[in-house]
């Protein structure tokens, strides 16, 4: 149970960080598809895939 809460918290934090990065890049005039391409994410917005790729970029 505690482990699940930790995972949920971690996932929420990663999603929040991805959104921050997207906003930051949007300020620089990039659209979502361009942002996704630069981050190496699929443009379809597959959530799980996005988080896995994002974790790799952090480590």
N, C-alpha and C positions, 0 to 999 in steps of 0.2 A: 504494500500500500504506500509506504513512505517512498519507495523507489519510483513508483508511478508518479507521485507528486513531484519528485525531483525532475523526472523526465519531462513532465508537463511544463514545469517552471522553466527548464532549460530550453524547451522547444519554443515557448512563448518569448523568451529573451532573444533567441535567434531570429524569430519572425519579426520582432520589434526592431532589431538591428538591421535586418534586410530592408525593412520599410524606411529606416533612417537613411540608409545608403541610397535607396531609390530616390528619396526626397532630395538628398544632397546632389545627386547626379541630375535630377530634373531641373534643379536650380541652374545647373550648367548648360541647360538646353537640350538634354537628351530625352528621348521618348522611352517608354517602358520596354519596347522590343529591343531598342539599342542598348538599354541598360542590361537587360537579360543577356543579350549577346556578349556584352563586355564582361559580365560576371560568369559567363559560361553556362547559363541556365536556359532551359527550353522556353520558348516564347509562350507556350501553352499554360505556363504557371503551375506545373506539377509540384505541389507543396512538399511532399516527402523528398523528392529528387532535389529540390531547391535547398532544403535544409542540409542534406548530405553533402552537396557540393559546397555550400557555404561553410560548413564545418571544416572541410578540407582546406578551404582558403584561409581559415583562421589558424590552423595548426602549422 
